[in-house]
Amino acid sequence: MFEFGVHGRSDDSGRIRVIGRCFSGPILVGSVFSRMRRYLGDEPLSEAHVKLEVVEIEAYRRRLDAMDSGLTGALVLKGQVPDALDDGWVLGG
């Protein structure tokens, strides 16, 4: 099981990039997140099923093959990314 806490999001040339921290890992390039849940705020949608593949990992201005627990960085995702995915959500797989 792996989890990534989202602190921000950017949509760049059709690519979705989320910034945050690996809560539990490792998260590997090719990993697929299957759910997202709210951990901050009070949203009507508290959990949703997703299918988001990690196509790129970046931390400290370097591309990585894996992100270990506690590391902060960015993930580039492929798939149908819900509009709600932004600060305060956790992606899990």
Summary of the structure (lengths in Angstrom):
residues: 93
radius of gyration: 11.9
end to end distance: 5.7
largest distance: 36.7
contacts: 273
relative contact order: 0.36
helix: 0%
strand: 62%
